[in-house]
Amino acid sequence: MSAPHPSGRDDALVSSARGASIAPGRAVAGEVRTTILAGLAASSAYIPPRFFYDDQGSRLFSAITALEEYYPTRTEAGLLARHLPAIAAATGIERPTFVDLGAGDCEKASRLFPVVRPASYVAVDISDEFLRASVAAVQRRFPDLETYAFATDFSERLELPDIVPTRRRLFFYPGSSIGNFTPDAAAAFLRSLRDQMGDDGALWIGVDLQKPVDVLERAYDDELGVTAAFNKNVLRHVNRLAGTDFVLADWRHVAFYEPRHHRIEMHLEAARDVVVAWHGGRRAFRRGERIHTENSYKHTVAGFREQLSAAGLRTVGAWTDPAEWFAFFVARRA
């Protein structure tokens, strides 16, 4: 899980310093619908994970991060609490433009402000409404900080608007959201960050590491069923976007570790024979047939260092928690 936070070109930019609201361009509804229906019509049906993140999905994901079973958030938080001064010193950037990718409620980033001391803060996420509310809270707490909100899809390539300062960009991508990308997509995404960071920029990125399977599977199938609700909520969102008629009670949450690719997979499985219809089409799902909704790849420190290098980034430093469940990397242009 962790949020790749991506979807069409649903862009909105707010600058508190300029008091401006700018919309560079919105996703065409037909394009979003086409993407969804193509996934449902595929031989192995899938829904791109970017559609998790409507307002309700973003709130459910925030709840997931507080669960006992979901170790990545608290493990990364503990790692940063112990090593943040060393991480900042190794990065060597004063007063950065702090670009928070998959910002969510902005809490992870804002807790770092006393050490990072950003000149400006750029919150990037997919859910426009949720992001605006989160950034408004940041503005109330830090009224003197130049703050931007940018609601967009960065699943393939992040392109920040011209209004965002270009100097000393520090990209912050916590929570191991990079694990939601396939290896090829991750490489392309990391290259896009490299292209935008300049010689005076850097990347801070959290990476979930390989660990016992039972620990991984509990993290993605919690006892309270919050992750199940998060997974099933995508159907409600797809109904709104594509005009499908999914009934949530017809589907159950499935999550398991796939060892060949070192990844957790999440699916929605038909609890009975069902037919899902939309304007101009329909698909029958047999009981037990699945819709693939997410992958979450698990890495090694050495392997991710190589992945950064292949994207033209050199590792400045890497830190792990005592159990070596999670890693945090600092990288700059090679």
N, C-alpha and C positions, 0 to 999 in steps of 0.2 A: 504494500500500500504506500504510503507516502505519496505525495501528490505530484504527478507530472504536470498537472495544471495546464492543460492545453486544449484548444478548440478552434475552429475557423479563423476569421480575422475579426474578432469581436473586441474592438479597441476603444478605450476611453482614457483620456489623460487629464489629470487634475493637478494644477500647480498652486499650492497654498501661497507661495511667495508672490506670484503674479495675480492671484485671484482669478485665474482663467480656467475654463473648462474647454477642452479640445477633443473632438472625436475624429481621428484620422480616417476612419472607415469601418463599417460594420460588416460582419459576415452576412452574406446573402443567404436568406433562410433556405432557399432551394438547394444551395450547395451543402449546407449542413444536413438537410433531409436526404440528399443523394448519398452522402457519406454513410449515414446511419443505415439506410435501406440496403446499400451495397454490402455492408457487414452482415446484416440479417439474411441476405440472400446467398452468402458464400457457402460453399460446401460444408465447412466447419464455421458455424455462425459466430460472430464476434460483435462486440460494441466497443469502440475505442475508449480507453479509460478517461480521456479528457471530458467525456460526458458525465462523469461522476459529479462534477463540481458546479451544480447549480447552488443556490443559496442554502437549501436544505442539506445538500451533500457536503458543502464546506463546513457547516455546523456539525454534522455527524463526524466528519474527519477530525475536527477539533476535539470532539468527545473521545474518539478512539485514542488520541495521543495521551489521554489521562488514564487509560485502562492499565490495570496491573500487568496483563499479559503483553501489552504492547511496549516492549523494552526500548525500541530505538530512540524515542523522544527523551526519556529520562537518562538513558545511557549517554547520549550525545550531550545533554545538558550538564551531566556530571563531568564529562570529559572537558567541556569548554570551561566549566567553573575551575577546574584544576589547572588548565594549560593556557587559558586565554592570554595572559600577559606574554607568555613565550610565543604563542601564535602571532600576536600582534607585532612583537619584536622581529620575528622572522620575516613577516610580511614587509615591514619597513615603509608603510604608507601613512603619511600624516594627513588628517582631515580629508578622508576619501569621499567620493560619491559612492554611497553604500547602496548597491543594487540587490534587493531582496527578492530572489526568484521563488515563486510559489509561496508568497508572503503569508497567506492565510489570515490569521488574526493579528499578525505583525508582532506577536509577543516574543518570539525567539530573537528577532533582530533587535527590538527595542531594549531587551535586557543587556545587550552588548554595547549600547551607546556610550556608557561611561568610560569604557576602555577604547572603543573604536573612534569616538569623537568625530562623527561624520560631519562634513560640510553640507551635505544634502543626503536625503533618503529617498530612494526610488522603490516603491512596493509594486511588484509585478505578480499578477495572479489572473485566473480565468474568470472568476465569479465577480462581475462588475459590482453588483449591489453589496455583496459581502465585503469586497475590497474597499469600497467607499466608506462603509461604516467603520472598518478597521483603521483606515488611514485617518479618519476624523478623530478617532480616539487618540492616535499618535499625536495629531496636531494639538489636541487639548493638553496632552502631557508635556509636549516639547514645542511650545508656541514659537520659539525663535529658530526652529530648524526648517530649512527649505525642504518641502516634502512634495513628492509626486506619487500619483497612483496611475498605474498603467495596466488596464485589463486587456489581455491579449493571449493568443496561442503561441507558446514557444516550444511546441513539441518537435518541430523540425529545425527552426532557426529563430533565434531571438534577434529582433531588429528594434532597438530603442529609438524613439523619436528624436529629432534634432534638438528639441527643447531640453533634453536631459544633458547635463554637463558631461563632457567627454574626458576631462582630466581626472587622473587618479581614481579610475573606476575599480571598486572592489566588489566583485560578484560574490554573493552569499547564497549557497544552494545547500541547505541543511536537510537532515532527515532521510538521507539516502534516496531522494526522489530520482536520482540518476538511475537507480535500479529498475525503474519502470520502462526504460528504453531498451530496445534490443541492442546488442553490441554495435551493430552498424549505425543505428540511429544515435546511440550515445556518442560515438566518434564524431558524427556530423554535428551534433549539438555542442560538444566541447570545442570543436573547431570554430563554430560560430561565436562562442564566447571569446576565444583567443583573438578573433578578428576584431572584436569590439573593445578589448581591454587596453590596447595600446602598450607601449613599452613601460609606462608608469602604473599599470594596473595589475590586478591579481585576482585569483579565484580562491574562495574558501568553500570546500565541499565536503559533506558528510557521506560516508559510504558504509553500508551494512555488510558485515563480514560473514563468511560461512561459519556455521555453528550447529549444535545438535538439532536434528529434525524436529523433535517434539517441542523444543523452544520456538522454532520458526512457525510451526503449524498452529500453536496456541496463539501466537501473536496475530494471526490472520483469521482466527475462528474463536473469538473470545466467548466466555461463558454467558455473559449478559446479552450477547447477540447484537452488539452495536455495529460490528463489522458486517454482519448479515444485513442489518438495516441499511447501512451505507451502500452495500452492493446492490440490494434490491431497489434502492431509491433511483438508481440509474434508469430503471424501467419507467418510473414516473416522469423523469426528465425527458426520456426519449418519446414518450407519449405526447408531451407538449411540443417537442421539436419536430417530430416526423409524422404525427397523426396516427401512430400505432395505437392498439387497444390492449396492451399488456395488462393483465390482472396480477398484482403482486402475489396474491395467495397461491397462484399457480406455479410459483418458482421458489426454489430453495437455494441457499448459499452453500457453495462448495469451495474449499481451499485446501491445497496440498502441496508438498514439496516435490519438485520434479528433478531428480538427481543428475540426469544427463546434462541439463543446461544450468544446473545450480540455481534454480529459481523457484519461488513460490508462484503457483498459478491460482487465480480466482476465476470461478465460473458461476453461472446461474443455471440450475438444473431443473428441467420440467418435472413437476411433482405428479403430473398426469398427462395424458395425451391432450394437447391444446392446439388451437389454430390462432395465430396472431395475424390480424388484418390491418391494412392501411389503404388509403385511397389509391386504387389502381393495382393492388397486389395483396398477397397473403402468404403465409408460410405455416405449414403444419410441423409441430414438434412432437416427437414421440416421448412418452414417459422415460425419463432418464437422459434425454438428449440435452446437450449443454450449449450455452452461449458463453464464450470466453470473454472475460471483462478486464483482466489485468495480469501482467507478469511483474515479478519483483526479483531481479537478479541479485545474487549474493556473491561478494567478491573476496579476493585476498589482497593484502597490502601490496605485495609484489605485482600481482596482476593488474591492479588499478594504477599503479605507478607506470606500468607499461602502456596502459590505455591513455593516460595523460600524455606520455611522450609521443605516442602515435598521432595525437591531435596537435602536436607542436607546442606542448606545455612542459616545463620542467618542474619537478617537485622540489619545492623549497623546504618543506618539512611535512612530516606525517606523525600523528599521535594516535594512540589507541587507549581504550579503557583497560583496567587490570585484567579483565577476563578475555580481552581481545575479541569482543563481540562487535565492536564498532570502530571506525577509523575516521579521522578528520585530516584532510589534506590542505596544504597551501601550495598553489602553483602559480607560476608566472610564465610569460612568453619565453620560449626557448631561444 
